[in-house]
């Protein structure tokens, strides 16, 4: 049995009316409404590392370095940078930049941001990205040096990650516990206005923006979990942009002249994770058995209608360090039953599959349920609201779970360290609670050497170990399909899924 929390079209329409009612007269024509599959969890970059939150924060905050849609690094709040020695980078900061509260951006804000991120009391989900920072030195108001404890190869791409968004010290301290829910202050093209939980978030153009000003007055993010509802709202014009359109809806929308579809080969892997600290999943033979029991190809062909490719490992082929030749597990129920018997479960066992209220993941869980029943494993399905789902998987309360991870830096460190290093158990990323000293050693080495070939060799070995020890069932790499109304221009999808809306116009 499973529980699914649904919303009707009527509820979705009412949510839009509530949002529109908050706008000043005549603003609707200059408002872009964006639908995504879940509400943000928090707008403080240090609090959560989930995609729905990051998509909103991308409009509010900026980083020192930007990872563009072409996955090339370019200047952001830093105009230039230089490596002074193997431990030290110097950054020249952009002048004339204002925060949304009117404060001037300067080096002290950078220092405050990263020291807050690394403070154990902050309990930042993605602290691992910059935990090798040893010291932040202010040279002058627009020059800063970052020294690391040891050589750290991926530091530049990590500084482009949303968790490295620059905060204003005064705003954070004045807001206290309200920061991230009722207050969010950045230097981006849009400023935060209001948030009605599980309904909508309203952002307004920041007229003091240092760069090219946003082309629309307001952006409204609406949380619409059901993909079909997002598609219908796009068709009717109640939303202007719909993220993560589902394959069954894309087949219909392709023929609508009022809609433009944008396809992007993503950096995201969808996987099934095991809690390897809980029986029976602490037994590698059980995990291997389930890998053989799951028929992955129909998931790609039937549920995703070809808008995905099978994953043989945790890293998208677009990511530096992705293993090009991992051998996939074959679909072999007989072999799965043999492995279960060897593990001491000849008659199977009972377990629970968790997923959030993403309809595609619910369908994956249903197919898995059938596959597992064929080898004697009785699996219940539990569908959980997004924020609760993240909290409970981070706390290790699950048996099996379905989730995705986008290696948004396009570097293997982010896609492997967070998910498989033993220091990252729980909400930091390693929700399987997997540990292997050799994997830790290889990942530590790969982030500390500047030898790119040595990094590749280390990452390849890590992925070969993961294939053998099977803390995941590798499912697929999805092709993102986002839809816009035909009167929307300037939308350029990002492979990481954190789409920048400052260039978007509405005609």
C-alpha positions in Angstrom: 0.0 0.0 0.0 1.1 3.5 -0.6 0.0 7.0 0.2 0.0 9.8 -2.4 -0.7 13.4 -1.5 -2.4 15.0 -4.4 -3.5 18.5 -5.4 -6.3 19.3 -7.7 -6.4 21.8 -10.5 -8.7 23.9 -8.4 -6.2 24.2 -5.6 -3.5 25.1 -8.1 -5.7 27.8 -9.6 -6.5 29.2 -6.2 -2.8 29.4 -5.3 -2.2 31.5 -8.4 -5.1 33.8 -7.5 -3.6 34.3 -4.1 -0.2 35.2 -5.6 -1.7 37.6 -8.2 -3.7 39.3 -5.5 -0.5 40.3 -3.9 0.8 42.2 -7.0 0.4 45.9 -7.5 -2.0 46.9 -10.3 -0.8 46.2 -13.8 2.0 44.0 -12.6 0.7 40.7 -14.1 2.0 41.5 -17.6 5.5 41.9 -16.1 5.3 38.8 -13.9 6.7 35.4 -14.9 5.2 32.5 -13.1 7.4 29.4 -12.7 6.1 26.0 -11.7 8.4 23.4 -10.1 7.7 20.1 -8.5 8.3 20.9 -4.9 8.4 24.0 -2.6 11.7 25.3 -1.4 12.8 24.1 2.0 14.8 27.2 3.0 16.3 30.3 1.3 19.4 30.3 3.4 22.1 28.8 1.2 23.8 27.2 4.2 20.7 25.4 5.5 19.7 23.0 2.7 21.2 21.7 -0.5 18.0 20.7 -2.3 17.2 21.7 -5.9 13.8 23.4 -5.4 15.4 25.8 -2.9 18.5 26.3 -5.1 16.4 27.3 -8.1 14.8 30.1 -6.1 18.1 31.2 -4.4 19.8 31.4 -7.8 17.8 34.5 -8.5 18.5 36.1 -5.2 22.1 35.4 -4.5 25.4 35.4 -6.4 28.7 33.5 -6.1 32.3 34.7 -6.6 32.5 32.5 -9.7 29.7 31.4 -12.0 29.4 28.0 -13.7 27.7 28.9 -17.0 25.2 26.9 -19.0 28.2 25.7 -21.1 29.9 24.4 -17.8 32.7 27.0 -18.2 33.7 29.1 -15.3 33.4 32.9 -15.6 33.5 35.9 -13.2 30.7 36.6 -10.8 31.2 38.7 -7.7 34.9 38.1 -8.3 36.2 39.8 -11.4 39.4 37.8 -11.5 41.4 35.2 -9.5 44.9 33.9 -9.3 46.6 30.9 -7.6 49.5 32.3 -5.7 50.8 28.9 -4.5 49.4 25.4 -4.1 47.4 26.5 -1.0 46.5 30.1 -1.8 44.1 31.9 -4.2 43.6 35.6 -4.5 40.3 37.1 -5.7 39.7 40.6 -6.9 36.1 41.5 -6.0 33.6 43.5 -8.1 33.1 47.1 -7.0 29.8 49.0 -7.0 27.7 46.0 -6.0 24.8 46.5 -3.6 22.9 44.0 -1.4 19.1 44.2 -1.5 19.2 46.0 1.9 21.3 48.7 0.5 24.6 47.6 2.1 27.7 47.7 -0.1 29.3 44.3 -1.0 32.9 44.0 0.2 35.5 41.5 1.3 34.2 41.3 4.8 30.9 39.8 3.5 32.9 37.0 1.7 34.9 36.3 4.9 31.7 36.3 7.0 29.9 34.0 4.5 32.6 31.3 4.4 33.3 31.4 8.1 29.6 31.0 8.8 29.4 28.1 6.4 32.3 26.3 8.1 31.1 27.1 11.7 30.0 23.8 13.2 27.0 25.6 14.8 25.7 26.4 11.3 25.4 22.6 10.6 25.5 23.3 6.8 24.4 20.5 4.6 27.1 21.2 2.0 29.9 22.2 4.3 32.1 19.5 2.7 32.4 21.7 -0.4 34.7 24.2 1.3 35.8 22.4 4.4 39.4 22.5 3.4 39.5 26.3 3.7 41.9 27.1 6.5 42.0 30.9 6.5 40.3 33.8 4.7 42.4 37.0 4.6 41.1 40.4 3.8 43.8 42.3 1.9 41.5 45.3 1.3 37.8 45.9 0.7 38.0 44.4 -2.8 40.8 41.8 -2.5 40.5 38.6 -0.5 42.8 35.5 -0.2 41.6 32.0 0.6 44.1 29.6 2.0 43.4 25.9 2.2 44.7 23.3 4.6 46.0 21.2 1.7 46.0 21.4 -2.0 42.3 21.3 -3.2 41.8 20.8 -6.9 38.0 21.5 -7.1 38.0 24.7 -5.2 37.1 26.9 -8.1 34.1 24.9 -9.2 33.0 24.6 -5.6 33.0 28.3 -5.2 30.5 28.4 -8.1 28.1 26.1 -6.2 24.9 27.7 -4.8 26.1 26.9 -1.2 28.9 29.4 -1.8 26.4 32.3 -2.4 27.6 35.5 -0.7 25.6 36.7 2.2 25.4 40.1 3.9 26.6 40.0 7.4 24.3 42.7 8.7 21.2 41.1 7.2 21.9 37.7 8.6 22.6 38.9 12.1 19.6 41.3 12.2 17.2 38.6 10.9 18.4 35.9 13.4 16.3 32.7 13.1 14.0 34.4 10.5 16.8 34.3 8.0 16.0 32.0 5.1 12.2 31.9 5.7 11.1 35.5 6.2 14.3 37.2 5.2 16.7 36.5 2.3 19.2 39.2 1.2 21.6 38.8 -1.7 23.1 40.8 -4.6 21.2 39.0 -7.4 18.8 40.5 -10.0 15.7 39.6 -7.9 14.9 40.3 -4.3 12.8 38.2 -1.9 9.3 39.6 -1.2 7.2 36.8 0.4 6.7 33.1 0.8 3.5 31.2 1.4 4.7 27.7 2.3 3.6 24.9 -0.1 2.0 27.6 -2.4 4.3 30.3 -3.8 7.3 32.5 -3.4 7.3 36.0 -4.9 10.5 37.8 -6.0 10.7 41.3 -7.3 13.3 42.9 -9.6 16.1 44.6 -7.8 16.5 47.9 -9.5 19.9 48.4 -7.8 21.4 45.4 -9.5 25.0 45.9 -10.6 24.7 44.0 -13.9 22.1 43.9 -16.6 18.8 44.4 -14.9 16.1 41.7 -15.0 13.7 42.1 -17.8 10.6 41.4 -15.8 9.2 43.0 -12.7 8.4 39.9 -10.7 9.0 36.1 -10.6 6.6 33.8 -8.8 7.7 30.3 -8.0 4.7 27.9 -7.5 5.0 24.5 -6.0 3.0 22.0 -8.1 4.0 18.4 -7.3 1.9 16.7 -10.0 3.6 16.9 -13.3 0.4 16.7 -15.3 -1.0 19.7 -13.4 2.2 21.6 -14.2 1.7 20.8 -17.8 -1.9 21.8 -17.9 -1.1 25.1 -16.1 1.4 25.7 -18.8 -1.0 24.9 -21.5 -3.7 27.2 -20.1 -1.2 30.0 -19.6 -1.5 30.1 -15.8 2.2 29.6 -15.6 4.8 30.9 -18.0 7.6 28.3 -17.3 7.2 24.8 -16.1 10.2 22.8 -14.9 10.7 19.1 -15.1 7.9 18.2 -17.5 7.0 14.5 -17.4 7.5 12.4 -20.5 3.8 11.6 -21.0 3.0 15.3 -21.0 5.9 16.2 -23.3 4.5 13.9 -26.0 1.4 16.0 -26.0 3.0 19.5 -25.6 5.3 19.0 -28.5 2.4 19.7 -30.8 1.2 22.9 -29.0 2.3 26.0 -31.0 2.0 28.1 -27.9 4.7 26.2 -26.0 8.4 25.9 -26.5 10.2 22.8 -25.1 13.8 23.0 -23.9 15.7 19.7 -23.6 19.0 19.5 -21.6 21.2 16.5 -20.9 21.3 16.8 -17.1 24.1 16.2 -14.6 21.6 14.4 -12.4 21.5 10.7 -11.5 18.3 9.0 -10.2 19.0 6.1 -7.9 17.7 3.7 -5.3 19.7 3.9 -2.1 19.9 1.3 0.7 20.4 2.1 4.4 23.5 -0.1 4.6 23.6 0.2 8.4 20.3 -1.6 8.8 19.6 -5.3 8.2 19.2 -6.8 5.7 20.9 -4.1 3.7 24.1 -4.3 5.7 24.7 -7.5 3.7 26.3 -6.8 0.4 24.8 -10.0 -1.1 21.3 -8.6 -0.4 22.2 -5.3 -2.2 23.7 -7.2 -5.1 20.5 -9.4 -5.3 18.3 -6.4 -5.5 20.5 -4.9 -8.3 19.9 -8.1 -10.3 16.2 -8.0 -9.4 15.4 -4.6 -10.8 14.6 -4.4 -14.5 15.9 -0.9 -15.3 15.3 -0.8 -19.1 11.5 -0.5 -18.8 11.9 2.4 -16.5 13.8 4.3 -19.2 11.6 3.2 -22.1 8.1 3.1 -20.5 8.1 5.6 -17.6 10.5 8.1 -19.1 9.6 7.4 -22.7 13.2 7.6 -23.7 13.9 10.9 -22.0 16.6 9.3 -20.0 19.5 6.9 -20.4 20.4 4.0 -18.2 23.0 4.8 -15.5 25.9 2.4 -15.1 27.4 4.5 -12.3 26.7 7.5 -10.1 28.1 10.2 -12.5 26.6 11.6 -15.7 28.9 11.2 -18.7 29.1 15.0 -18.8 30.9 15.0 -15.4 34.7 15.0 -15.1 35.7 11.7 -13.7 32.8 9.6 -14.8 33.9 6.0 -15.5 33.3 5.2 -19.2 33.3 1.4 -18.9 31.4 0.2 -15.8 29.7 -3.1 -16.3 26.0 -2.9 -15.5 24.2 -5.4 -13.4 22.1 -7.8 -15.6 18.4 -8.3 -14.9 18.6 -11.8 -13.6 15.9 -12.8 -11.0 17.3 -16.3 -10.7 20.7 -14.9 -9.7 19.0 -12.5 -7.3 17.2 -15.4 -5.5 20.6 -17.3 -5.3 22.3 -14.3 -3.7 19.4 -13.9 -1.2 19.7 -17.5 -0.2 23.5 -17.1 0.3 22.8 -14.1 2.4 20.4 -16.1 4.7 17.1 -14.9 3.2 15.9 -17.9 1.1 12.3 -16.9 1.6 12.9 -13.2 1.1 12.0 -10.5 3.6 9.7 -7.5 4.1 10.9 -3.9 3.6 9.7 -0.4 2.7 10.6 1.8 -0.3 10.4 5.5 0.4 10.0 8.2 -2.2 8.9 11.8 -2.3 5.7 12.8 -4.1 7.4 12.9 -7.5 5.0 10.9 -9.8 7.9 9.5 -11.8 9.6 8.2 -8.7 6.3 6.8 -7.4 6.0 4.8 -10.7 9.6 3.6 -10.3 8.7 2.4 -6.8 5.7 0.5 -8.2 7.8 -1.3 -10.8 10.4 -2.1 -8.2 7.6 -3.5 -5.9 6.6 -5.9 -8.7 10.3 -6.9 -9.5 11.0 -7.5 -5.8 7.9 -9.6 -5.3 9.2 -12.0 -8.0 12.2 -12.8 -5.8 10.2 -13.1 -2.5 10.8 -9.6 -1.2 7.6 -7.9 -0.1 8.0 -4.1 -0.4 5.6 -1.5 0.9 5.7 2.0 -0.7 5.6 5.1 1.4 5.2 8.5 -0.3 6.4 11.4 1.8 6.3 15.2 1.5 9.7 16.6 0.2 10.9 18.4 3.3 10.0 15.6 5.6 11.5 13.1 3.2 14.9 14.9 3.2 14.9 15.2 7.0 14.0 11.5 7.6 16.4 10.1 5.1 19.1 12.3 6.5 18.3 10.9 9.9 18.6 7.3 8.6 15.1 6.3 9.4 14.6 4.5 6.0 15.2 1.1 4.5 15.3 1.8 0.8 14.7 5.2 -0.9 14.5 6.7 -4.3 16.3 10.0 -4.9 18.3 12.0 -7.3 21.6 13.9 -7.1 22.8 16.5 -9.5 26.6 16.9 -9.7 26.1 20.6 -10.3 29.8 21.4 -10.3 30.4 18.9 -13.2 33.3 17.6 -11.2 33.4 14.1 -9.7 34.4 15.3 -6.2 30.9 16.7 -5.7 29.2 13.6 -7.1 31.3 11.1 -5.1 32.6 12.8 -1.9 29.2 14.0 -0.7 27.4 10.7 -1.5 30.0 8.1 -0.4 32.6 9.5 1.9 32.1 8.3 5.5 32.3 11.9 6.8 29.2 12.8 4.9 26.6 10.5 6.5 23.1 11.8 6.6 21.8 15.0 5.3 25.2 16.1 3.9 24.5 13.6 1.0 25.5 10.1 2.1 22.0 9.0 2.9 23.0 5.3 2.5 25.4 5.7 5.4 27.9 3.8 3.3 31.5 3.6 4.6 34.7 2.1 3.1 38.2 3.2 4.2 39.6 2.7 0.7 36.9 4.9 -0.9 37.6 7.6 1.8 41.3 7.4 1.0 40.8 7.7 -2.7 38.4 10.6 -2.5 40.7 12.4 -0.1 43.6 11.9 -2.4 41.7 13.0 -5.5 40.6 16.3 -4.1 44.2 17.1 -2.8 46.2 16.4 -6.0 46.6 18.7 -8.9 47.4 15.8 -11.2 44.3 15.4 -13.3 45.2 11.9 -14.6 45.8 10.7 -11.0 42.4 12.2 -10.0 40.8 10.2 -12.9 42.4 7.0 -11.8 41.2 7.5 -8.2 37.7 8.3 -9.3 37.6 5.3 -11.6 38.6 3.0 -8.8 36.0 4.4 -6.5 33.3 3.7 -9.0 34.5 0.2 -9.5 34.3 -0.4 -5.7 30.8 1.1 -5.6 29.7 -1.1 -8.5 30.8 -4.2 -6.5 29.6 -3.1 -3.0 26.3 -1.8 -4.4 25.1 0.9 -1.9 22.9 2.0 -4.8 20.9 0.6 -7.6 22.0 2.9 -10.5 18.9 3.8 -12.4 19.1 6.5 -15.0 20.4 9.9 -16.1 17.3 12.0 -17.0 17.0 14.5 -19.8 15.5 17.6 -18.3 12.6 18.9 -20.3 11.3 22.4 -19.3 8.5 24.2 -21.1 7.9 27.9 -21.7 5.0 29.8 -23.2 5.9 31.0 -26.7 5.9 34.6 -25.6 8.8 33.9 -23.2 12.3 34.7 -24.5 15.7 34.5 -22.9 15.2 31.2 -21.1 18.4 29.1 -21.2 18.3 25.9 -19.2 21.3 24.9 -17.1 22.5 21.3 -17.0 22.5 21.5 -13.2 18.8 22.5 -13.2 19.5 25.9 -11.5 18.1 28.1 -14.3 19.0 31.8 -14.3 15.9 34.0 -14.9 17.5 37.4 -15.1 17.6 37.2 -18.9 14.0 36.1 -19.3 11.5 38.5 -20.9 7.7 38.2 -21.5 6.2 39.7 -24.6 
